[in-house]
Amino acid sequence: MGEAPPGRCGFEMLAADVHSHEILDSDSLREAVESNRVAVCRRETVDGSERCRWHTDELGESGGEVLEVDHDRPLVLDGAELSGFEFRDEQSLGEARLRFADLSTADLSGVDLSGVDLSGADLLGADLSKANLDFADLSGADLPEANLSEANLSSANLSDVGLLGADLSEANLEFLDLSNKDLSNANLSRAFLPNTDLSEADLTGADLSEADLFDADLPEADLTGADLSEADLARADLSEVDLARADLSEVDLARADLSEADLSSADLSEADLARADLSEVDLARADLSEADLARADLSGALLRKVDLSGADLSYGDLSAVQAADAELRDATLERADLSKADIFDADLTGAALYGAILADIRLNANTKFGDHYTGENDTIERATWTLRQIEQLSRESALPERVTEAVVERKTRRRRHHWKEGNYLSWLRNAGFGLLTKYGESPGRVVGLSIGTILVSAGLFQHTGIRDTTSGGEVISFALQNTTAANLVGKSLYLSTVTFTILGYGDLQPVGRGQLVATVESFFGALLMALLVFVLGRRATR
């Protein structure tokens, strides 16, 4: 190590071939001194000081003073006292060395610091807004509460940098390694962070609104309380990240990896999650209304009480999801895989289910279906297919009432379609079948119609007359008033019953117009008994 001649500064600096990360403590510095790896400043001293103007602590604010830079030889200001120094806008420092310099509260806004060595520098509260720090070495620098808004930090070395509370809004942080960094409460709104490594970083309370995090690496980062509204997280790796209660509304998470992340109670409304990996993610009570989840992988995810109303889940993998009490009203689930899903108490009213895989689904009586494909442009084929699937699932889950509802709805849709298409004969056949048997689902309706037919026919027989062959062929009726009311009612009911059941013992016979009544009743009796056998047999085979 050389000594400074009289009248020269003599401030000891690390030699050019010593990297600042090598000087970890006083012992490291002593070794550097002993091995002649420390240089001295040979600048002229200022009046009243033993140091040059750059190494005295009496410099103060410069009022925009320009540092004279010889671009043939780097400016060396290691350890310089530049606290509060105001650099002139757009000034270039070439490849200057400012290692361990005191730049606290200095104004470096707009300054070209590309390639500058600022390792170990104190930049507490410094203004670096719009500064160009491309390829700058900031390792070990202290930057808490520094203003780095709109600064270019692309490819800068930020190892061991303190950024607590720093303002990085609109800054260019592309390709940086920010893993394990403490960025809590940092302002990163509209920051440019594609391909940046933020794994295990502390981002609690950070403002990442509208930030570009395309393909960023964020596994195990702490984003508790972070604002990610309208951020671009497409293709980002967010595996195992804690995003509980996070605001991710309208965020672009297309193709992002969110596997095993905690998104419970998070707001993901209208978010783009197309093709995202959400396997085994905790989404309990999350808001995913109107979100785009087309082709997303949600296999094994916890969706209890999640709001997916209006969400697009087409072609998605929802196999084995726990979706109890989930809100899926008006969601699109066409061709999605829902095999082995638990949808106890879930609401799928109006959901589009055409082509979905619904094997081994678990549902209960409180699982809501209905209003599927009711729009003017929806096809009868999609509605019919969906209702058949609901019918089958309900049958497998021993829910006979749900089976009946699905069958009736399917047949009713088909009947309306016949009318709309002008197939009136098919419409009439379906309408009659529905009226008589509720499309084969109501034996009670058949029995009721049968009893009604017997009673109506009995009333008509009382007025048309009944011949009693057991009493000499006497005709009795209300008009003739030749018998008691009780006797007439009893005989009319007996005649109507044996006529309906086509037994016809012959002891009582209809007369006059009563013969027409008996003919019609016999026809309906044969028809309704056949229908009753059909309905009972249908229910017995389920």
C-alpha positions in Angstrom: 0.0 0.0 0.0 1.4 3.4 -1.0 1.2 6.5 1.2 -0.2 9.8 0.1 2.3 12.6 -0.2 1.9 15.8 1.9 -1.2 17.8 0.9 -3.0 14.8 -0.5 -6.1 13.0 0.9 -4.7 9.6 1.9 -8.2 8.1 2.3 -7.8 4.3 2.2 -9.8 2.5 -0.4 -10.1 -1.1 -1.6 -7.9 -1.8 -4.6 -9.6 -2.2 -7.9 -9.1 -6.0 -7.9 -10.8 -6.4 -4.6 -14.6 -7.1 -4.7 -16.6 -5.5 -2.0 -18.3 -8.7 -1.1 -14.9 -10.0 0.1 -14.8 -7.4 2.9 -17.3 -8.9 5.3 -15.9 -7.6 8.6 -12.9 -5.7 10.1 -10.7 -8.8 9.9 -11.3 -9.1 6.2 -10.4 -5.4 5.8 -7.2 -5.9 7.9 -6.2 -8.8 5.7 -6.7 -6.7 2.7 -4.5 -3.9 4.2 -1.8 -6.3 5.2 -1.7 -7.9 1.7 -1.3 -4.5 0.1 -4.8 -4.7 -1.4 -5.8 -1.2 -0.2 -5.1 1.9 -2.2 -5.1 5.5 -1.0 -6.8 8.6 -2.4 -4.2 11.1 -3.8 -6.5 14.0 -4.4 -5.6 17.4 -3.0 -7.0 18.2 0.4 -9.5 21.1 0.9 -8.8 24.0 3.1 -9.2 23.2 6.8 -9.4 19.5 6.2 -7.1 16.6 5.9 -9.3 15.0 3.2 -10.2 15.8 -0.3 -13.5 17.3 -1.2 -15.0 13.9 -1.8 -13.9 12.3 1.4 -14.7 15.0 3.8 -18.0 15.0 5.6 -18.4 18.8 5.1 -19.3 18.6 1.5 -23.1 19.2 1.9 -25.4 19.9 -1.0 -23.8 20.7 -4.2 -26.6 22.5 -6.0 -26.2 20.4 -9.1 -22.4 20.2 -9.3 -21.1 17.9 -12.0 -18.6 15.2 -11.2 -15.8 15.4 -13.7 -15.5 12.0 -15.3 -12.5 10.9 -17.4 -14.0 8.1 -19.5 -10.6 6.7 -20.2 -10.1 6.1 -16.6 -12.9 5.2 -14.2 -13.8 7.7 -11.4 -12.8 6.1 -8.1 -14.8 7.5 -5.1 -14.9 4.6 -2.7 -16.1 5.7 0.7 -16.9 9.2 -0.6 -19.1 11.4 1.7 -21.8 12.4 -0.7 -24.8 12.6 1.6 -27.3 15.0 0.2 -25.2 15.5 -2.9 -27.3 16.6 -5.9 -26.1 15.1 -9.2 -27.1 16.8 -12.4 -29.8 15.2 -14.4 -28.7 12.8 -17.2 -25.1 12.9 -15.9 -23.2 9.8 -16.8 -20.7 8.4 -14.3 -19.3 5.8 -16.8 -18.0 2.8 -14.8 -17.3 4.8 -11.7 -16.5 3.1 -8.3 -18.5 4.4 -5.4 -18.1 1.4 -3.1 -19.2 2.0 0.5 -19.9 5.7 -0.4 -22.3 7.6 1.7 -25.1 8.6 -0.7 -27.9 8.9 1.8 -30.5 11.4 0.7 -28.5 12.1 -2.4 -30.3 13.2 -5.5 -29.4 10.8 -8.3 -32.7 11.2 -10.3 -32.1 10.7 -14.0 -28.4 9.9 -13.6 -26.8 7.3 -15.8 -25.3 4.8 -13.3 -25.1 1.9 -15.7 -22.2 -0.3 -14.8 -21.3 1.8 -11.7 -20.0 -0.1 -8.7 -22.2 1.0 -5.7 -21.6 -2.1 -3.6 -21.9 -1.5 0.1 -23.0 2.1 -0.5 -25.4 3.9 1.9 -28.4 5.0 -0.2 -30.9 5.4 2.6 -33.6 7.8 1.4 -31.7 8.5 -1.9 -33.6 9.7 -4.9 -32.8 7.3 -7.8 -36.0 7.9 -9.7 -35.5 7.5 -13.5 -31.9 6.6 -12.9 -30.3 4.1 -15.2 -28.8 1.3 -13.1 -28.5 -1.3 -15.8 -25.7 -3.8 -14.8 -24.9 -1.6 -11.8 -23.4 -3.4 -8.8 -25.6 -2.7 -5.7 -24.5 -5.7 -3.7 -24.6 -5.0 0.0 -26.0 -1.5 -0.6 -28.5 -0.1 1.9 -31.6 1.1 0.0 -34.5 1.3 2.5 -37.0 4.0 1.7 -35.0 4.9 -1.4 -36.9 6.3 -4.4 -36.3 4.0 -7.4 -39.5 4.8 -9.2 -39.1 4.5 -13.0 -35.5 3.4 -12.5 -33.9 0.9 -14.8 -32.5 -1.9 -12.7 -32.4 -4.6 -15.4 -29.5 -7.0 -14.8 -28.3 -5.1 -11.8 -26.6 -7.0 -8.9 -28.9 -6.6 -5.9 -27.5 -9.4 -3.7 -27.8 -8.6 0.0 -29.5 -5.3 -0.7 -31.9 -3.8 1.8 -35.1 -2.6 0.1 -37.4 -2.2 3.0 -40.1 0.4 2.2 -38.4 1.3 -1.1 -40.4 3.0 -3.9 -40.0 0.8 -7.0 -43.1 1.9 -8.8 -42.7 1.6 -12.6 -39.1 0.5 -12.2 -37.6 -2.0 -14.6 -36.6 -5.1 -12.6 -36.5 -7.6 -15.4 -34.3 -10.7 -14.9 -33.3 -9.7 -11.4 -32.6 -12.1 -8.6 -34.8 -10.8 -5.7 -35.1 -14.1 -4.0 -35.3 -13.9 -0.2 -35.4 -10.1 -0.4 -37.3 -8.1 2.2 -39.7 -6.1 0.1 -42.4 -5.7 2.7 -44.5 -2.6 2.1 -42.5 -1.8 -1.0 -44.2 0.2 -3.8 -44.0 -2.0 -6.9 -47.0 -0.7 -8.6 -46.7 -0.9 -12.5 -43.2 -2.2 -12.0 -41.7 -4.3 -14.8 -40.8 -7.7 -13.3 -41.0 -10.4 -16.1 -38.7 -13.4 -15.5 -37.7 -11.9 -12.1 -36.8 -14.3 -9.3 -38.9 -13.4 -6.2 -38.8 -16.9 -4.6 -39.2 -16.8 -0.8 -39.2 -13.0 -1.0 -41.1 -11.1 1.8 -43.7 -9.0 -0.1 -46.1 -8.5 2.8 -48.1 -5.4 2.3 -46.4 -4.6 -1.0 -48.2 -2.7 -3.7 -48.0 -4.8 -6.9 -51.0 -3.3 -8.6 -50.7 -3.3 -12.4 -47.2 -4.8 -12.1 -45.9 -7.0 -14.9 -44.9 -10.3 -13.4 -45.0 -12.4 -16.5 -43.2 -15.7 -16.0 -41.8 -14.4 -12.7 -40.7 -16.9 -10.1 -42.6 -16.5 -6.8 -42.6 -19.9 -5.1 -43.0 -19.7 -1.3 -43.0 -15.9 -1.4 -45.0 -14.2 1.3 -47.7 -12.0 -0.3 -49.8 -11.5 2.8 -51.7 -8.3 2.4 -50.1 -7.5 -0.9 -52.1 -5.6 -3.5 -52.0 -7.5 -6.8 -55.0 -5.9 -8.5 -54.7 -5.8 -12.3 -51.2 -7.3 -12.1 -50.0 -9.5 -15.0 -49.0 -12.9 -13.5 -49.3 -14.9 -16.6 -47.0 -18.0 -16.5 -45.8 -16.9 -13.1 -44.7 -19.6 -10.6 -46.8 -19.0 -7.4 -46.6 -22.6 -6.1 -47.0 -22.9 -2.3 -47.6 -19.1 -2.0 -49.8 -17.7 0.7 -52.4 -15.5 -1.0 -55.1 -15.9 1.6 -57.5 -12.9 1.3 -55.4 -11.4 -1.5 -57.0 -9.0 -3.9 -56.5 -10.6 -7.4 -59.5 -9.3 -9.1 -59.0 -8.9 -12.9 -55.4 -10.2 -12.5 -53.9 -12.1 -15.5 -52.8 -15.5 -14.1 -53.1 -17.4 -17.4 -50.9 -20.5 -17.3 -49.6 -19.5 -13.8 -48.5 -22.2 -11.4 -50.5 -21.9 -8.2 -50.2 -25.5 -7.2 -50.6 -26.0 -3.4 -51.0 -22.3 -2.9 -53.3 -20.9 -0.2 -56.0 -18.7 -1.9 -58.6 -19.1 0.8 -61.0 -16.1 0.9 -59.0 -14.4 -2.0 -60.7 -12.1 -4.5 -60.2 -13.6 -7.9 -63.3 -12.2 -9.5 -62.9 -11.7 -13.3 -59.3 -13.0 -13.1 -57.8 -14.7 -16.1 -56.7 -18.2 -14.9 -57.0 -20.0 -18.2 -54.7 -23.1 -18.2 -53.5 -22.2 -14.8 -52.3 -25.0 -12.4 -54.5 -24.8 -9.3 -54.1 -28.5 -8.3 -54.6 -29.1 -4.6 -55.0 -25.3 -4.0 -57.0 -24.1 -1.0 -59.7 -21.9 -2.5 -62.2 -22.1 0.3 -64.5 -19.1 0.4 -62.6 -17.5 -2.5 -64.4 -15.2 -5.0 -63.9 -16.5 -8.5 -67.1 -15.1 -10.0 -66.8 -14.5 -13.8 -63.2 -15.8 -13.7 -61.8 -17.4 -16.8 -60.6 -20.9 -15.8 -60.9 -22.6 -19.1 -58.6 -25.7 -19.3 -57.3 -24.9 -15.8 -56.1 -27.8 -13.5 -58.1 -27.7 -10.3 -57.8 -31.4 -9.5 -58.0 -32.1 -5.8 -58.6 -28.4 -5.0 -60.6 -27.3 -1.9 -63.5 -25.3 -3.3 -65.8 -25.3 -0.2 -68.1 -22.3 -0.3 -66.2 -20.8 -3.2 -68.1 -18.4 -5.5 -67.7 -19.6 -9.1 -70.9 -18.1 -10.4 -70.6 -17.2 -14.1 -67.0 -18.6 -14.2 -65.7 -20.3 -17.4 -64.5 -23.8 -16.4 -64.8 -25.4 -19.8 -62.4 -28.3 -20.4 -61.0 -27.8 -16.9 -59.9 -30.6 -14.7 -62.0 -30.6 -11.5 -61.6 -34.2 -10.6 -61.8 -35.0 -6.9 -62.5 -31.4 -6.0 -64.1 -30.7 -2.6 -66.9 -28.3 -3.8 -69.4 -28.7 -0.9 -71.7 -25.6 -0.7 -69.9 -24.0 -3.7 -71.7 -21.4 -5.8 -71.6 -22.5 -9.5 -74.7 -20.7 -10.7 -74.5 -20.0 -14.4 -70.9 -21.4 -14.6 -69.7 -23.0 -17.8 -68.5 -26.5 -17.2 -68.8 -27.9 -20.7 -66.4 -30.9 -21.2 -64.9 -30.3 -17.8 -63.8 -33.4 -15.8 -65.8 -33.5 -12.6 -65.3 -37.1 -11.8 -65.3 -38.0 -8.1 -66.1 -34.4 -7.2 -67.9 -33.7 -4.0 -70.8 -31.2 -4.7 -72.9 -31.6 -1.6 -75.1 -28.6 -1.1 -73.6 -26.9 -4.2 -75.7 -24.7 -6.4 -75.3 -25.5 -10.1 -78.5 -23.7 -11.2 -78.1 -22.6 -14.8 -74.7 -24.2 -15.2 -73.6 -25.4 -18.7 -72.7 -29.1 -18.2 -72.9 -30.4 -21.8 -70.1 -33.0 -22.4 -68.8 -32.8 -18.8 -67.4 -36.0 -17.2 -69.7 -36.6 -14.2 -68.7 -40.1 -13.1 -68.8 -40.9 -9.4 -69.9 -37.5 -8.4 -71.1 -37.1 -4.8 -74.3 -35.1 -4.5 -77.2 -34.9 -2.0 -80.8 -33.6 -2.0 -79.6 -30.1 -1.3 -77.4 -30.0 -4.5 -79.3 -27.6 -6.8 -79.8 -28.1 -10.5 -82.2 -26.4 -12.9 -82.6 -23.8 -15.7 -79.9 -25.5 -17.8 -79.8 -24.2 -21.4 -82.9 -22.1 -21.3 -81.7 -19.4 -23.7 -83.2 -18.9 -27.1 -80.0 -20.0 -28.8 -79.5 -23.1 -26.6 -80.1 -26.4 -28.4 -82.5 -29.1 -27.2 -79.8 -31.7 -27.5 -77.6 -30.0 -24.9 -80.5 -29.6 -22.5 -81.6 -33.2 -23.0 -78.1 -34.5 -22.5 -77.6 -32.5 -19.3 -81.0 -33.5 -17.8 -80.2 -37.2 -18.6 -76.9 -36.9 -16.7 -78.7 -35.3 -13.7 -81.2 -38.1 -13.8 -78.5 -40.7 -13.8 -76.5 -39.1 -11.0 -79.7 -38.7 -8.9 -80.5 -42.4 -9.5 -77.0 -43.5 -8.4 -77.3 -41.3 -5.3 -80.7 -42.7 -4.4 -82.5 -39.4 -4.9 -85.9 -40.5 -6.4 -87.4 -37.0 -6.2 -84.5 -35.5 -8.1 -84.9 -38.2 -10.7 -88.5 -37.3 -11.2 -87.7 -33.6 -11.5 -85.0 -34.3 -14.2 -87.3 -36.6 -16.2 -90.3 -34.2 -16.1 -88.1 -31.3 -17.0 -86.5 -33.2 -19.9 -89.9 -34.4 -21.3 -91.4 -30.9 -20.9 -88.5 -29.4 -22.8 -89.0 -31.9 -25.5 -92.8 -31.2 -25.7 -92.1 -27.5 -26.1 -89.6 -28.2 -28.8 -92.1 -30.2 -30.7 -94.5 -27.3 -30.7 -91.8 -24.8 -31.7 -90.8 -27.0 -34.6 -94.4 -27.6 -35.7 -94.5 -31.3 -34.8 -98.0 -31.1 -33.4 -98.7 -34.8 -33.4 -95.6 -35.5 -31.3 -96.5 -32.6 -29.1 -100.0 -34.0 -28.5 -98.6 -37.4 -27.7 -96.1 -36.0 -25.2 -98.7 -33.7 -23.7 -101.2 -36.6 -23.2 -98.5 -38.7 -21.6 -97.5 -35.9 -19.3 -101.1 -35.2 -18.3 -102.0 -38.8 -17.6 -98.8 -40.0 -15.9 -96.5 -37.0 -15.4 -94.3 -38.7 -18.0 -94.4 -42.0 -16.2 -93.3 -40.6 -12.9 -96.6 -40.3 -11.0 -98.6 -43.5 -10.2 -100.6 -41.3 -7.9 -101.8 -39.2 -10.9 -102.9 -42.4 -12.7 -104.8 -43.6 -9.6 -106.4 -40.3 -9.2 -107.5 -40.2 -12.8 -108.9 -43.7 -12.4 -110.9 -42.8 -9.3 -112.1 -39.6 -11.1 -113.3 -41.6 -14.1 -115.2 -44.1 -11.9 -116.9 -41.4 -10.0 -117.9 -39.3 -13.1 -119.2 -42.4 -14.8 -121.2 -43.5 -11.7 -122.8 -40.0 -11.6 -123.8 -40.3 -15.3 -125.2 -43.8 -14.8 -127.5 -42.5 -12.0 -129.1 -40.1 -14.6 -129.1 -42.4 -17.7 -130.5 -45.4 -15.7 -129.4 -48.8 -14.5 -131.2 -52.1 -15.3 -131.1 -54.5 -12.3 -131.4 -58.0 -13.7 -131.6 -59.5 -10.2 -135.0 -57.8 -9.6 -136.8 -58.7 -12.9 -134.9 -56.2 -15.1 -136.3 -53.1 -13.3 -134.6 -49.8 -14.4 -133.7 -47.4 -11.7 -132.6 -43.8 -12.0 -133.0 -40.4 -10.4 -135.6 -39.4 -12.9 -137.8 -42.3 -12.1 -137.5 -41.9 -8.4 -138.2 -45.5 -7.9 -135.5 -46.3 -5.3 -133.6 -44.7 -2.5 -130.7 -42.4 -3.1 -128.4 -44.6 -1.2 -129.3 -47.7 -3.2 -128.9 -45.8 -6.5 -125.5 -44.4 -5.5 -124.3 -47.8 -4.4 -125.4 -49.6 -7.5 -124.0 -46.8 -9.8 -120.6 -47.0 -8.1 -120.6 -50.8 -8.4 -121.6 -50.7 -12.1 -118.9 -48.0 -12.8 -116.2 -50.0 -11.0 -116.9 -53.4 -12.8 -117.1 -51.5 -16.1 -113.8 -49.6 -15.5 -112.1 -52.9 -14.6 -113.8 -54.7 -17.5 -115.1 -57.4 -15.2 -118.8 -57.0 -16.4 -120.7 -59.5 -14.2 -124.0 -58.7 -16.0 -126.1 -58.3 -12.8 -126.3 -54.5 -13.5 -126.5 -53.1 -17.0 -126.4 -49.5 -18.4 -129.4 -48.4 -20.5 -129.9 -45.8 -23.1 -127.0 -43.3 -23.3 -125.5 -45.1 -20.4 -124.2 -47.7 -22.8 -122.0 -45.0 -24.5 -120.8 -44.0 -21.1 -119.9 -47.6 -20.3 -118.0 -48.0 -23.6 -115.9 -44.8 -23.0 -115.3 -45.8 -19.4 -114.1 -49.3 -20.4 -111.6 -47.8 -22.9 -110.2 -45.4 -20.3 -110.2 -48.2 -17.7 -108.0 -50.4 -19.9 -105.7 -47.5 -20.8 -105.3 -46.2 -17.2 -104.7 -49.7 -15.8 -102.1 -50.4 -18.4 -100.4 -47.0 -17.6 -100.5 -47.8 -13.9 -98.7 -51.1 -14.5 -96.2 -49.3 -16.7 -95.5 -46.6 -14.1 -95.2 -49.0 -11.2 -92.9 -51.3 -13.2 -90.7 -48.3 -14.2 -90.3 -47.2 -10.6 -89.7 -50.8 -9.4 -86.8 -51.2 -11.8 -84.9 -48.2 -10.5 
